[in-house]
Amino acid sequence: STRTRRLTEVHTVQESRGLHTDIARLDDLIEQNARRWADYANEIAVNAMEFERELAELDEQSARLEGQIAEVQSNEKKMIEEIKDTEEQSKEWEKKIRAGKETQEELHISKDAIATKGAEKEIQRTKYRPESPVRTQEQLPRDTELAIRKREDMAVKHENTEYIKKDAGQNGRASPRANWRRR
């Protein structure tokens, strides 16, 4: 029994040495596993930081692009409005040009237009004809009165120059009365 005991002890010692080896191996594996977890954690943290940085850059880029898109859309709306205004103005000008051409064609159609113009002129002449004798009757007394005044003024001037000549011949100078008449 000592032998068995010793065998058991040896066996136990051998088992305990095997257990120590197994425990040492397990400790090494646990340490390797812990290092790997730490490496993975660092790698995940680095990747997360890079991802956040890239995400921030993409957000900035997105905001810039959205601003540019809004500006382009605003410019597009303005350009569309300008194009519509220009089209409307163009249509108005086309209508005016077309109306002008039609008017010119109607005015220059043929001899009928010329005859119409001649008739219009004749109508205008006849409108003024009845008034012209009346005007002449009113104008004649005015003209006569004007002619009489002119003759009177000329006679007075002639008379003054005759009197001044007579008076100047006697004294050698003009009389104050002659000067009065000149005024």
Salt bridges, closest charged atoms under 4 A:
GLU15 OE2 - HIS11 NE2 3.45
GLU31 OE2 - ARG35 NH2 2.96
GLU57 OE2 - ARG53 NH1 3.18
GLU122 OE1 - ARG125 NH1 3.11
GLU122 OE2 - ARG129 NH2 3.51
GLU131 OE1 - ARG135 NH2 3.43
GLU145 OE2 - ARG149 NH2 2.65
GLU162 OE2 - HIS158 NE2 3.88
